[in-house]
Amino acid sequence: MKTRITELFGIRHPIIQGGMHYVGFAELAAAVSSAGGLGIITGLTQPSARDLAKEIAKCRALTDKPFGVNLTFLPSLATPDYPGYIKAIIDGGVKIVETAGRNPEAYLPALKEAGIKVIHKCTSVRHSLKAERIGCDAVSVDGFECGGHPGEDDVPNMILLPRAADELSIPFVASGGMADARSLVAALAMGAEGMNMGTRFIATREAPVHDNVKQAIVAASELDTRLIMRSLRNTERVLINTTVERLVEKERVLGQDLKFADIAEEVSGIYPRVMGEGEMDAGAWSCGMVAGLIHDVPSCQDLIDGIMAEAEKLIHRRLEGMLAGSA
């Protein structure tokens, strides 16, 4: 399948594995890229720029296909060494960067000078247009269904994607609620040039996370996520567990008086314990509503091959068949 996204990134299939904290390691990125998609290493999961350089080298040893690095720009008292991470990306020969969080404009000149293509994650049309204006090459449009941070507008992809298609000139991919061939074909129909999958790629054999995490996703339904930190305007969609239930109750009781310190125990520093050690109640961790569509733990190759084969059937048999039937 050829789209503007496959042409832009030099990949075979229009499927991207988004950056995910303590999930986007070299093993997963390489497996996705080798299967024809675009794998992404999560930059800030690495403790330092030197560690990121090692992870990039590891990924390069595992695949000869294009892969990218995610850099999330976050407000922080201890700002990460973004120039150092960018140098590691450039020195490592990476040609694709997924940016997220705050406006990446200050860091674009260095990336563009190195010939790097930038895709920025956005949760609204207005932010997507800003990404286009500052020089991003593509956008990942995240609907309200997504795991992690869906923004504060609460617009689902059935509306957000056609609106993005109406406004954008640069190519974009659909993110949030993406899991299978139906997701891909629907996204293409609404104007996207591919799809970004997060939660679906956690439940794969190559994802370097504890099996408890994968099985929790398989066992979950579309009703098993919760939105937290709404009153802090830092909304995050997470999988329900006993700790999240406690957090939600704190938010209910404190209301608009809630401070981050009140819930820090439930949200800070928990990813190594969840993803690495399988402590499913350690805290709140990002998961999309798409968990309701995930019923197995395949290899990345089998997952992507299956999606593309089924997408072709949907287009040529189901959709074209409907047109033939009307004729």
MARTI-417769 format. One record per residue: x negated, y, z negated of N, C-alpha, C in turn. Coordinates in nm, 3 decimals. Layout:
N
n_east,n_north,n_up,ca_east,ca_north,ca_up,c_east,c_north,c_up
X,Y,Z,X,Y,Z,X,Y,Z
...
This chain:
327
n_east,n_north,n_up,ca_east,ca_north,ca_up,c_east,c_north,c_up
-0.085,-0.120,0.000,0.000,0.000,0.000,-0.088,0.125,0.000
-0.058,0.216,0.089,-0.137,0.339,0.099,-0.052,0.458,0.056
-0.100,0.535,-0.040,-0.036,0.659,-0.082,-0.144,0.766,-0.096
-0.103,0.887,-0.126,-0.202,0.993,-0.146,-0.292,0.964,-0.266
-0.241,0.890,-0.363,-0.321,0.855,-0.480,-0.425,0.749,-0.446
-0.388,0.647,-0.369,-0.488,0.546,-0.332,-0.597,0.609,-0.245
-0.558,0.704,-0.160,-0.656,0.771,-0.075,-0.747,0.863,-0.158
-0.690,0.933,-0.253,-0.765,1.027,-0.335,-0.872,0.956,-0.419
-0.835,0.843,-0.477,-0.924,0.775,-0.571,-0.997,0.655,-0.510
-0.967,0.622,-0.386,-1.035,0.511,-0.321,-1.002,0.376,-0.382
-0.873,0.358,-0.418,-0.829,0.233,-0.479,-0.732,0.162,-0.386
-0.713,0.033,-0.410,-0.628,-0.048,-0.322,-0.479,-0.032,-0.353
-0.446,-0.026,-0.482,-0.306,-0.021,-0.525,-0.281,0.107,-0.606
-0.162,0.166,-0.594,-0.134,0.292,-0.665,-0.093,0.270,-0.810
-0.180,0.204,-0.884,-0.153,0.170,-1.025,-0.272,0.215,-1.109
-0.244,0.297,-1.210,-0.348,0.351,-1.297,-0.325,0.302,-1.440
-0.433,0.266,-1.506,-0.429,0.232,-1.648,-0.471,0.356,-1.725
-0.376,0.417,-1.792,-0.405,0.542,-1.861,-0.499,0.524,-1.979
-0.562,0.634,-2.019,-0.650,0.630,-2.135,-0.570,0.606,-2.262
-0.616,0.512,-2.344,-0.548,0.480,-2.470,-0.652,0.461,-2.579
-0.627,0.524,-2.694,-0.722,0.523,-2.804,-0.743,0.380,-2.855
-0.870,0.341,-2.865,-0.912,0.208,-2.912,-0.854,0.094,-2.828
-0.817,0.126,-2.702,-0.774,0.024,-2.605,-0.856,0.036,-2.478
-0.882,0.161,-2.436,-0.950,0.186,-2.309,-1.101,0.166,-2.317
-1.142,0.042,-2.335,-1.283,0.007,-2.334,-1.321,-0.046,-2.196
-1.450,-0.071,-2.177,-1.501,-0.113,-2.046,-1.435,-0.240,-1.997
-1.409,-0.336,-2.087,-1.352,-0.463,-2.045,-1.219,-0.446,-1.974
-1.131,-0.364,-2.031,-1.000,-0.343,-1.971,-1.011,-0.260,-1.844
-1.087,-0.153,-1.850,-1.100,-0.065,-1.732,-1.156,-0.144,-1.614
-1.256,-0.225,-1.638,-1.317,-0.303,-1.530,-1.219,-0.405,-1.473
-1.140,-0.467,-1.560,-1.043,-0.567,-1.514,-0.936,-0.503,-1.426
-0.887,-0.387,-1.465,-0.786,-0.317,-1.386,-0.843,-0.274,-1.252
-0.962,-0.217,-1.254,-1.024,-0.171,-1.129,-1.055,-0.288,-1.037
-1.106,-0.397,-1.091,-1.137,-0.513,-1.009,-1.012,-0.573,-0.947
-0.897,-0.553,-1.012,-0.770,-0.604,-0.960,-0.709,-0.510,-0.856
-0.775,-0.398,-0.829,-0.728,-0.307,-0.726,-0.664,-0.180,-0.775
-0.647,-0.167,-0.907,-0.593,-0.044,-0.963,-0.705,0.050,-1.004
-0.673,0.145,-1.090,-0.774,0.237,-1.142,-0.781,0.221,-1.294
-0.891,0.161,-1.342,-0.912,0.148,-1.485,-0.969,0.275,-1.544
-0.937,0.300,-1.670,-0.980,0.423,-1.737,-1.042,0.390,-1.872
-1.164,0.437,-1.894,-1.229,0.431,-2.026,-1.181,0.551,-2.108
-1.147,0.529,-2.233,-1.104,0.640,-2.319,-1.227,0.704,-2.384
-1.259,0.825,-2.341,-1.384,0.888,-2.383,-1.396,0.909,-2.533
-1.293,0.964,-2.596,-1.305,1.001,-2.737,-1.295,0.882,-2.832
-1.264,0.763,-2.779,-1.275,0.644,-2.864,-1.421,0.617,-2.897
-1.509,0.659,-2.807,-1.653,0.644,-2.830,-1.701,0.751,-2.927
-1.776,0.714,-3.030,-1.814,0.809,-3.135,-1.901,0.925,-3.087
-1.976,0.906,-2.978,-2.066,1.010,-2.931,-2.081,1.002,-2.781
-2.141,1.105,-2.723,-2.167,1.106,-2.580,-2.262,0.992,-2.542
-2.355,0.963,-2.629,-2.448,0.852,-2.601,-2.372,0.720,-2.594
-2.277,0.700,-2.685,-2.197,0.578,-2.683,-2.112,0.571,-2.556
-2.057,0.685,-2.514,-1.980,0.686,-2.390,-2.067,0.648,-2.272
-2.188,0.698,-2.268,-2.280,0.663,-2.159,-2.303,0.512,-2.154
-2.316,0.450,-2.271,-2.334,0.304,-2.276,-2.210,0.231,-2.227
-2.092,0.283,-2.263,-1.968,0.219,-2.221,-1.949,0.231,-2.070
-1.985,0.345,-2.014,-1.979,0.363,-1.869,-2.072,0.265,-1.799
-2.194,0.251,-1.851,-2.291,0.157,-1.793,-2.238,0.014,-1.802
-2.174,-0.020,-1.912,-2.117,-0.153,-1.929,-2.009,-0.178,-1.826
-1.922,-0.078,-1.805,-1.815,-0.093,-1.708,-1.871,-0.107,-1.567
-1.974,-0.030,-1.538,-2.037,-0.037,-1.405,-2.096,-0.176,-1.381
-2.144,-0.241,-1.486,-2.199,-0.376,-1.472,-2.089,-0.480,-1.452
-1.966,-0.447,-1.493,-1.856,-0.542,-1.485,-1.776,-0.531,-1.355
-1.783,-0.416,-1.288,-1.707,-0.398,-1.164,-1.781,-0.304,-1.069
-1.762,-0.328,-0.939,-1.818,-0.237,-0.840,-1.709,-0.148,-0.781
-1.590,-0.149,-0.843,-1.477,-0.068,-0.796,-1.473,0.065,-0.872
-1.401,0.164,-0.817,-1.390,0.293,-0.886,-1.319,0.278,-1.022
-1.369,0.350,-1.120,-1.300,0.360,-1.249,-1.317,0.502,-1.300
-1.238,0.539,-1.398,-1.243,0.676,-1.448,-1.265,0.680,-1.598
-1.272,0.803,-1.650,-1.285,0.827,-1.794,-1.179,0.927,-1.835
-1.112,0.899,-1.946,-1.015,0.992,-2.003,-1.084,1.084,-2.103
-1.056,1.213,-2.092,-1.098,1.311,-2.192,-0.975,1.386,-2.241
-0.944,1.372,-2.368,-0.830,1.441,-2.426,-0.880,1.561,-2.504
-0.829,1.679,-2.470,-0.872,1.803,-2.534,-0.772,1.839,-2.642
-0.819,1.828,-2.767,-0.731,1.846,-2.882,-0.779,1.958,-2.973
-0.684,2.028,-3.036,-0.726,2.126,-3.138,-0.783,2.051,-3.257
-0.898,2.093,-3.302,-0.963,2.020,-3.412,-1.059,2.112,-3.484
-1.071,2.093,-3.615,-1.168,2.170,-3.692,-1.309,2.128,-3.653
-1.326,2.001,-3.621,-1.455,1.950,-3.576,-1.441,1.914,-3.428
-1.462,2.011,-3.341,-1.443,1.990,-3.198,-1.542,1.886,-3.145
-1.492,1.787,-3.072,-1.583,1.689,-3.013,-1.685,1.755,-2.921
-1.792,1.684,-2.893,-1.898,1.735,-2.806,-1.856,1.718,-2.660
-1.760,1.800,-2.619,-1.709,1.786,-2.482,-1.817,1.805,-2.376
-1.905,1.905,-2.387,-2.012,1.916,-2.287,-2.099,1.790,-2.280
-2.124,1.729,-2.396,-2.203,1.605,-2.398,-2.130,1.490,-2.331
-2.000,1.478,-2.357,-1.921,1.373,-2.294,-1.917,1.394,-2.143
-1.900,1.518,-2.100,-1.895,1.547,-1.957,-2.029,1.516,-1.891
-2.138,1.547,-1.959,-2.270,1.513,-1.904,-2.285,1.362,-1.890
-2.235,1.286,-1.988,-2.242,1.140,-1.980,-2.162,1.088,-1.861
-2.048,1.150,-1.837,-1.963,1.111,-1.724,-2.034,1.139,-1.592
-2.090,1.259,-1.581,-2.160,1.297,-1.457,-2.284,1.211,-1.436
-2.364,1.197,-1.540,-2.487,1.117,-1.529,-2.456,0.970,-1.499
-2.338,0.923,-1.545,-2.299,0.784,-1.522,-2.241,0.760,-1.384
-2.229,0.866,-1.304,-2.180,0.850,-1.168,-2.030,0.831,-1.157
-1.956,0.859,-1.264,-1.810,0.847,-1.261,-1.754,0.960,-1.175
-1.659,0.927,-1.088,-1.605,1.027,-0.995,-1.458,1.059,-1.019
-1.401,1.003,-1.127,-1.260,1.029,-1.159,-1.247,1.053,-1.309
-1.181,1.162,-1.346,-1.157,1.193,-1.487,-1.008,1.219,-1.506
-0.951,1.154,-1.607,-0.814,1.182,-1.650,-0.823,1.274,-1.771
-0.769,1.395,-1.759,-0.768,1.487,-1.872,-0.629,1.487,-1.934
-0.623,1.522,-2.063,-0.496,1.524,-2.136,-0.508,1.623,-2.249
-0.393,1.652,-2.311,-0.394,1.744,-2.425,-0.393,1.888,-2.381
-0.485,1.967,-2.433,-0.488,2.110,-2.404,-0.540,2.137,-2.263
-0.524,2.261,-2.220,-0.565,2.305,-2.087,-0.715,2.274,-2.064
-0.747,2.199,-1.957,-0.886,2.160,-1.933,-0.964,2.261,-1.848
-0.905,2.379,-1.823,-0.962,2.473,-1.726,-1.109,2.506,-1.752
-1.145,2.523,-1.879,-1.283,2.563,-1.911,-1.385,2.458,-1.869
-1.342,2.334,-1.857,-1.435,2.225,-1.826,-1.429,2.181,-1.680
-1.334,2.237,-1.603,-1.320,2.196,-1.464,-1.441,2.233,-1.376
-1.501,2.351,-1.391,-1.614,2.384,-1.301,-1.724,2.279,-1.302
-1.762,2.231,-1.420,-1.869,2.131,-1.428,-1.827,2.001,-1.361
-1.700,1.962,-1.379,-1.651,1.839,-1.320,-1.644,1.852,-1.167
-1.589,1.964,-1.122,-1.572,1.982,-0.977,-1.707,1.995,-0.907
-1.802,2.061,-0.971,-1.935,2.077,-0.912,-2.001,1.940,-0.892
-1.966,1.845,-0.977,-2.022,1.710,-0.966,-1.942,1.622,-0.870
-1.842,1.680,-0.805,-1.762,1.603,-0.709,-1.662,1.509,-0.774
-1.620,1.541,-0.896,-1.528,1.455,-0.971,-1.384,1.497,-0.944
-1.298,1.399,-0.919,-1.156,1.422,-0.903,-1.089,1.420,-1.040
-1.000,1.515,-1.063,-0.937,1.529,-1.195,-0.786,1.510,-1.184
-0.734,1.420,-1.266,-0.589,1.402,-1.279,-0.552,1.438,-1.422
-0.459,1.531,-1.438,-0.423,1.582,-1.570,-0.286,1.529,-1.611
-0.275,1.486,-1.736,-0.148,1.434,-1.787,-0.061,1.549,-1.835
0.064,1.553,-1.787,0.157,1.660,-1.821,0.293,1.601,-1.857
0.365,1.671,-1.945,0.498,1.625,-1.983,0.608,1.717,-1.934
0.573,1.812,-1.848,0.674,1.905,-1.795,0.632,1.952,-1.657
0.728,2.004,-1.583,0.698,2.059,-1.451,0.612,2.184,-1.463
0.641,2.269,-1.562,0.565,2.394,-1.575,0.418,2.366,-1.605
0.391,2.267,-1.687,0.251,2.232,-1.714,0.186,2.167,-1.593
0.263,2.092,-1.516,0.211,2.031,-1.394,0.172,2.139,-1.293
0.255,2.240,-1.281,0.224,2.351,-1.190,0.100,2.427,-1.236
0.083,2.441,-1.368,-0.037,2.506,-1.419,-0.160,2.423,-1.385
-0.150,2.291,-1.399,-0.262,2.202,-1.364,-0.297,2.218,-1.216
-0.196,2.229,-1.132,-0.221,2.250,-0.990,-0.292,2.383,-0.966
-0.247,2.488,-1.035,-0.305,2.622,-1.014,-0.451,2.629,-1.056
-0.489,2.558,-1.162,-0.627,2.569,-1.211,-0.723,2.477,-1.135
-0.668,2.394,-1.044,-0.756,2.316,-0.958,-0.759,2.167,-0.980
-0.668,2.112,-1.061,-0.662,1.966,-1.076,-0.621,1.905,-0.942
-0.672,1.787,-0.916,-0.646,1.720,-0.788,-0.515,1.643,-0.788
-0.469,1.604,-0.905,-0.347,1.526,-0.917,-0.294,1.542,-1.060
-0.171,1.496,-1.080,-0.107,1.505,-1.212,-0.045,1.370,-1.246
-0.052,1.333,-1.374,0.022,1.219,-1.427,0.140,1.276,-1.504
0.260,1.258,-1.452,0.380,1.318,-1.511,0.441,1.220,-1.611
0.438,1.258,-1.739,0.483,1.171,-1.847,0.626,1.204,-1.888
0.716,1.108,-1.867,0.854,1.127,-1.910,0.873,1.101,-2.058
0.990,1.134,-2.106,1.025,1.124,-2.247,1.014,0.980,-2.299
1.020,0.882,-2.207,1.013,0.741,-2.247,0.876,0.698,-2.294
0.774,0.777,-2.264,0.636,0.731,-2.279,0.597,0.707,-2.425
0.499,0.618,-2.444,0.438,0.603,-2.574,0.342,0.719,-2.596
0.309,0.747,-2.722,0.222,0.861,-2.749,0.301,0.990,-2.751
0.246,1.093,-2.693,0.303,1.227,-2.705,0.385,1.265,-2.581
0.519,1.268,-2.593,0.605,1.298,-2.478,0.635,1.446,-2.461
0.570,1.532,-2.537,0.603,1.674,-2.531,0.728,1.704,-2.611
0.781,1.823,-2.592,0.893,1.867,-2.675,1.019,1.897,-2.594
1.019,1.863,-2.464,1.134,1.896,-2.379,1.235,1.783,-2.366
1.194,1.660,-2.396,1.284,1.545,-2.396,1.348,1.518,-2.260
1.270,1.534,-2.153,1.323,1.510,-2.019,1.276,1.373,-1.970
1.369,1.281,-1.940,1.330,1.148,-1.893,1.289,1.150,-1.746
1.226,1.042,-1.704,1.167,1.041,-1.570,1.268,1.045,-1.456
1.391,1.001,-1.477,1.489,1.009,-1.370,1.516,1.154,-1.329
1.488,1.246,-1.417,1.501,1.389,-1.386,1.365,1.451,-1.359
1.268,1.416,-1.444,1.137,1.482,-1.439,1.063,1.455,-1.307
1.068,1.332,-1.259,0.994,1.299,-1.138,1.048,1.370,-1.013
1.178,1.368,-0.988,1.227,1.446,-0.873,1.200,1.595,-0.886
1.206,1.646,-1.009,1.175,1.788,-1.028,1.029,1.816,-0.994
0.939,1.726,-1.035,0.798,1.742,-1.002,0.778,1.737,-0.851
0.849,1.645,-0.785,0.839,1.635,-0.639,0.887,1.761,-0.570
0.987,1.824,-0.628,1.039,1.949,-0.571,0.937,2.062,-0.578
0.852,2.061,-0.679,0.768,2.177,-0.708,0.620,2.161,-0.672
0.568,2.041,-0.682,0.423,2.021,-0.669,0.379,2.000,-0.524
0.259,2.048,-0.496,0.195,2.019,-0.367,0.093,1.906,-0.382
0.026,1.900,-0.498,-0.072,1.794,-0.522,0.002,1.663,-0.554
-0.062,1.548,-0.531,0.005,1.421,-0.561,0.018,1.400,-0.711
0.120,1.322,-0.749,0.138,1.289,-0.890,0.180,1.143,-0.904
0.152,1.088,-1.021,0.197,0.953,-1.054,0.297,0.961,-1.168
0.383,0.861,-1.175,0.483,0.851,-1.281,0.423,0.780,-1.400
0.448,0.832,-1.519,0.400,0.771,-1.642,0.512,0.773,-1.745
0.521,0.668,-1.823,0.629,0.657,-1.920,0.739,0.567,-1.867
0.756,0.450,-1.925,0.859,0.358,-1.878,0.817,0.272,-1.761
0.688,0.273,-1.728,0.639,0.198,-1.612,0.586,0.062,-1.657
0.638,-0.046,-1.592,0.598,-0.179,-1.636,0.590,-0.282,-1.525
0.661,-0.259,-1.415,0.671,-0.365,-1.315,0.697,-0.308,-1.177
0.730,-0.398,-1.082,0.753,-0.356,-0.944,0.871,-0.261,-0.933
0.973,-0.284,-1.013,1.089,-0.195,-1.011,1.049,-0.053,-1.050
0.961,-0.043,-1.149,0.911,0.088,-1.191,0.840,0.156,-1.076
0.752,0.082,-1.008,0.673,0.140,-0.900,0.761,0.186,-0.785
0.852,0.100,-0.742,0.937,0.136,-0.628,1.026,0.255,-0.662
1.080,0.256,-0.784,1.163,0.369,-0.827,1.082,0.498,-0.830
0.959,0.489,-0.883,0.873,0.608,-0.890,0.843,0.661,-0.750
0.813,0.572,-0.657,0.786,0.614,-0.519,0.910,0.678,-0.459
1.027,0.623,-0.486,1.151,0.678,-0.432,1.177,0.819,-0.484
1.130,0.848,-0.605,1.154,0.980,-0.663,1.042,1.080,-0.632
0.947,1.040,-0.549,0.847,1.135,-0.503,0.707,1.114,-0.556
0.690,1.021,-0.652,0.556,0.994,-0.703,0.474,0.916,-0.600
0.342,0.918,-0.618,0.252,0.848,-0.527,0.191,0.723,-0.593
0.248,0.685,-0.708,0.200,0.570,-0.781,0.249,0.577,-0.924
0.196,0.489,-1.009,0.239,0.490,-1.149,0.121,0.467,-1.242
0.137,0.519,-1.362,0.040,0.504,-1.471,0.104,0.417,-1.577
0.039,0.308,-1.615,0.092,0.220,-1.719,-0.001,0.221,-1.839
0.057,0.237,-1.957,-0.020,0.232,-2.080,0.014,0.108,-2.160
0.132,0.108,-2.222,0.174,-0.003,-2.307,0.166,-0.137,-2.234
0.205,-0.139,-2.107,0.203,-0.265,-2.031,0.062,-0.323,-2.025
-0.040,-0.237,-2.013,-0.178,-0.287,-2.004,-0.234,-0.329,-2.140
-0.172,-0.284,-2.250,-0.216,-0.335,-2.380,-0.185,-0.484,-2.389
-0.070,-0.523,-2.334,-0.029,-0.664,-2.338,-0.084,-0.739,-2.217
-0.215,-0.738,-2.203,-0.284,-0.819,-2.102,-0.398,-0.894,-2.169
-0.445,-0.997,-2.103,-0.550,-1.081,-2.162,-0.678,-1.002,-2.185
-0.710,-0.912,-2.091,-0.838,-0.842,-2.101,-0.836,-0.724,-2.197
-0.720,-0.681,-2.240,-0.714,-0.569,-2.335,-0.788,-0.609,-2.463
-0.891,-0.533,-2.502,-0.974,-0.572,-2.616,-0.912,-0.530,-2.749
-0.790,-0.577,-2.773,-0.720,-0.549,-2.898,-0.678,-0.681,-2.961
-0.645,-0.675,-3.088,-0.606,-0.795,-3.161,-0.478,-0.855,-3.101
-0.470,-0.987,-3.104,-0.352,-1.054,-3.046,-0.224,-1.014,-3.119
-0.233,-0.975,-3.245,-0.113,-0.930,-3.317,-0.047,-0.812,-3.247
-0.129,-0.724,-3.192,-0.077,-0.607,-3.122,-0.002,-0.650,-2.997
-0.062,-0.738,-2.919,0.001,-0.786,-2.796,0.133,-0.855,-2.826
0.134,-0.939,-2.929,0.256,-1.012,-2.963,0.364,-0.919,-3.018
0.325,-0.813,-3.086,0.423,-0.716,-3.135,0.492,-0.647,-3.020
0.417,-0.616,-2.915,0.476,-0.552,-2.796,0.571,-0.649,-2.727
0.529,-0.774,-2.711,0.614,-0.874,-2.646,0.743,-0.894,-2.725
0.734,-0.892,-2.856,0.851,-0.917,-2.941,0.945,-0.797,-2.950
0.896,-0.678,-2.918,0.975,-0.555,-2.935,1.079,-0.539,-2.825
1.185,-0.469,-2.857,1.285,-0.430,-2.757,1.272,-0.281,-2.731
1.352,-0.231,-2.639,1.351,-0.088,-2.608,1.402,-0.003,-2.723
1.457,-0.068,-2.826,1.512,0.005,-2.941,1.414,0.014,-3.057
1.294,-0.038,-3.040,1.201,-0.053,-3.152,1.093,0.053,-3.160
1.111,0.167,-3.094,1.018,0.278,-3.113,1.086,0.390,-3.190
1.005,0.475,-3.249,1.057,0.591,-3.321,0.977,0.716,-3.281
1.041,0.831,-3.290,0.973,0.958,-3.268,0.937,1.018,-3.403
0.809,1.049,-3.419,0.764,1.106,-3.546,0.701,1.244,-3.520
0.685,1.319,-3.627,0.621,1.453,-3.626,0.695,1.554,-3.538
0.827,1.538,-3.525,0.904,1.632,-3.444,0.902,1.772,-3.503
0.918,1.782,-3.635,0.923,1.915,-3.697,0.788,1.985,-3.691
0.681,1.909,-3.668,0.547,1.967,-3.653,0.518,2.003,-3.508
0.613,1.978,-3.419,0.598,2.000,-3.275,0.474,1.927,-3.222
0.457,1.807,-3.275,0.350,1.718,-3.228,0.410,1.578,-3.212
0.526,1.574,-3.147,0.605,1.453,-3.138,0.526,1.337,-3.080
0.540,1.221,-3.143,0.473,1.100,-3.096,0.570,0.983,-3.101
0.572,0.903,-2.994,0.654,0.782,-2.992,0.566,0.665,-3.037
0.612,0.594,-3.139,0.535,0.486,-3.200,0.623,0.365,-3.219
0.561,0.249,-3.238,0.636,0.126,-3.265,0.676,0.122,-3.412
0.799,0.082,-3.436,0.848,0.077,-3.574,0.774,-0.030,-3.655
0.740,0.002,-3.777,0.689,-0.094,-3.874,0.720,-0.038,-4.013
0.679,-0.106,-4.118,0.717,-0.061,-4.252,0.657,0.075,-4.286
0.538,0.101,-4.236,0.474,0.230,-4.263,0.545,0.342,-4.188
0.584,0.315,-4.065,0.659,0.415,-3.989,0.794,0.442,-4.054
0.859,0.340,-4.107,0.985,0.360,-4.178,0.966,0.453,-4.297
0.856,0.434,-4.371,0.826,0.522,-4.485,0.801,0.665,-4.437
0.728,0.677,-4.327,0.699,0.809,-4.271,0.828,0.880,-4.229
0.915,0.808,-4.160,1.042,0.867,-4.114,1.126,0.914,-4.233
1.123,0.838,-4.340,1.198,0.878,-4.460,1.139,1.005,-4.521
1.006,1.016,-4.522,0.944,1.140,-4.571,0.990,1.259,-4.486
0.992,1.240,-4.356,1.033,1.348,-4.266,1.179,1.386,-4.291
1.263,1.287,-4.317,1.404,1.314,-4.343,1.421,1.395,-4.471
1.349,1.356,-4.573,1.364,1.422,-4.703,1.305,1.564,-4.701
1.187,1.579,-4.641,1.118,1.709,-4.644,1.168,1.804,-4.536
1.223,1.752,-4.428,1.277,1.837,-4.322,1.175,1.935,-4.269
1.215,2.061,-4.257,1.127,2.164,-4.202,1.012,2.201,-4.297
1.017,2.151,-4.420,0.907,2.176,-4.515,0.792,2.078,-4.498
0.808,1.983,-4.407,0.704,1.882,-4.386,0.572,1.946,-4.344
0.464,1.902,-4.405,0.328,1.942,-4.366,0.252,1.816,-4.323
0.151,1.837,-4.238,0.076,1.721,-4.189,0.017,1.642,-4.305
-0.025,1.712,-4.409,-0.085,1.644,-4.524,0.010,1.543,-4.587
0.142,1.567,-4.573,0.241,1.477,-4.631,0.240,1.339,-4.564
0.197,1.333,-4.438,0.203,1.206,-4.364,0.065,1.162,-4.314
-0.039,1.230,-4.359,-0.174,1.198,-4.311,-0.209,1.052,-4.336
-0.164,0.998,-4.448,-0.195,0.859,-4.482,-0.140,0.762,-4.377
-0.027,0.797,-4.318,0.038,0.709,-4.222,-0.011,0.725,-4.079
-0.081,0.836,-4.049,-0.117,0.860,-3.908,-0.266,0.880,-3.883
-0.345,0.897,-3.984,-0.486,0.930,-3.964,-0.576,0.807,-3.975
-0.661,0.789,-3.874,-0.765,0.688,-3.880,-0.718,0.545,-3.883
-0.599,0.519,-3.829,-0.544,0.383,-3.842,-0.571,0.295,-3.719
-0.612,0.354,-3.607,-0.626,0.274,-3.485,-0.728,0.161,-3.495
-0.844,0.180,-3.557,-0.936,0.066,-3.571,-0.873,-0.049,-3.648
-0.793,-0.019,-3.749,-0.730,-0.123,-3.829,-0.621,-0.196,-3.751
-0.543,-0.121,-3.672,-0.437,-0.183,-3.594,-0.495,-0.258,-3.476
-0.564,-0.187,-3.389,-0.611,-0.244,-3.264,-0.723,-0.346,-3.284
-0.812,-0.318,-3.378,-0.926,-0.406,-3.398,-0.900,-0.521,-3.493
-0.827,-0.493,-3.602,-0.810,-0.593,-3.706,-0.670,-0.654,-3.710
-0.578,-0.598,-3.632,-0.444,-0.656,-3.625,-0.357,-0.629,-3.745
-0.386,-0.521,-3.821,-0.303,-0.483,-3.937,-0.182,-0.406,-3.885
-0.074,-0.475,-3.857,0.038,-0.414,-3.786,0.114,-0.310,-3.867
0.099,-0.310,-3.997,0.166,-0.211,-4.080,0.069,-0.106,-4.134
-0.050,-0.097,-4.075,-0.150,-0.002,-4.125,-0.107,0.142,-4.108
-0.029,0.170,-4.004,0.013,0.307,-3.979,0.091,0.317,-3.850
0.107,0.439,-3.803,0.184,0.466,-3.683,0.093,0.459,-3.560
0.131,0.376,-3.463,0.051,0.365,-3.341,0.140,0.375,-3.217
0.088,0.438,-3.116,0.165,0.472,-2.997,0.212,0.349,-2.921
0.338,0.354,-2.880,0.396,0.245,-2.799,0.517,0.301,-2.727
0.533,0.265,-2.600,0.644,0.316,-2.522,0.770,0.231,-2.534
0.883,0.290,-2.497,1.009,0.217,-2.492,1.002,0.101,-2.394
0.906,0.108,-2.302,0.887,0.004,-2.201,0.855,-0.131,-2.262
0.826,-0.135,-2.390,0.804,-0.264,-2.457,0.921,-0.358,-2.432
1.040,-0.303,-2.416,1.158,-0.385,-2.389,1.153,-0.459,-2.257
1.061,-0.420,-2.168,1.046,-0.485,-2.038,0.926,-0.578,-2.034
0.855,-0.591,-2.145,0.731,-0.669,-2.148,0.756,-0.801,-2.221
0.737,-0.912,-2.151,0.771,-1.042,-2.207,0.656,-1.142,-2.201
0.538,-1.099,-2.154,0.426,-1.193,-2.143,0.295,-1.118,-2.155
0.184,-1.194,-2.156,0.051,-1.136,-2.167,-0.034,-1.194,-2.053
-0.018,-1.140,-1.933,-0.091,-1.192,-1.817,-0.231,-1.133,-1.806
-0.309,-1.184,-1.714,-0.434,-1.118,-1.679,-0.401,-0.992,-1.600
-0.492,-0.897,-1.595,-0.469,-0.775,-1.517,-0.453,-0.808,-1.368
-0.531,-0.907,-1.322,-0.520,-0.947,-1.181,-0.380,-1.002,-1.152
-0.331,-1.091,-1.236,-0.199,-1.149,-1.214,-0.090,-1.042,-1.225
-0.105,-0.952,-1.321,-0.007,-0.846,-1.340,0.002,-0.758,-1.216
-0.111,-0.708,-1.170,-0.111,-0.617,-1.056,-0.071,-0.688,-0.928
-0.122,-0.809,-0.907,-0.082,-0.884,-0.788,0.068,-0.908,-0.786
0.124,-0.942,-0.901,0.267,-0.967,-0.910,0.349,-0.842,-0.883
0.304,-0.731,-0.937,0.375,-0.605,-0.914,0.377,-0.570,-0.766
0.263,-0.582,-0.701,0.256,-0.542,-0.561,0.336,-0.638,-0.471
0.331,-0.767,-0.500,0.407,-0.863,-0.421,0.557,-0.841,-0.436
0.600,-0.818,-0.561,0.742,-0.796,-0.586,0.788,-0.662,-0.529
0.701,-0.560,-0.534,0.737,-0.429,-0.478,0.763,-0.442,-0.328
0.680,-0.520,-0.261,0.700,-0.540,-0.117,0.833,-0.609,-0.090
0.868,-0.706,-0.174,0.998,-0.775,-0.157,1.114,-0.678,-0.181
1.101,-0.595,-0.284,1.207,-0.500,-0.314,1.231,-0.405,-0.198
1.122,-0.358,-0.140,1.134,-0.263,-0.032,1.186,-0.329,0.096
1.126,-0.441,0.133,1.158,-0.502,0.262,1.285,-0.587,0.259
1.314,-0.649,0.144,1.431,-0.737,0.140,1.553,-0.668,0.079
1.538,-0.622,-0.044,1.654,-0.563,-0.110,1.696,-0.431,-0.046
1.603,-0.335,-0.036,1.640,-0.202,0.012,1.667,-0.200,0.163
1.578,-0.258,0.241,1.602,-0.264,0.385,1.723,-0.352,0.415
1.743,-0.456,0.331,1.859,-0.542,0.350,1.990,-0.468,0.333
1.991,-0.373,0.240,2.110,-0.293,0.220,2.140,-0.209,0.343
2.038,-0.153,0.404,2.057,-0.075,0.526,2.105,-0.163,0.640
2.045,-0.282,0.651,2.087,-0.375,0.757,2.231,-0.417,0.736
2.270,-0.438,0.611,2.407,-0.478,0.582,2.508,-0.372,0.621
2.469,-0.245,0.599,2.562,-0.136,0.634,2.577,-0.122,0.785
2.466,-0.158,0.859,2.471,-0.151,1.005,2.563,-0.260,1.060
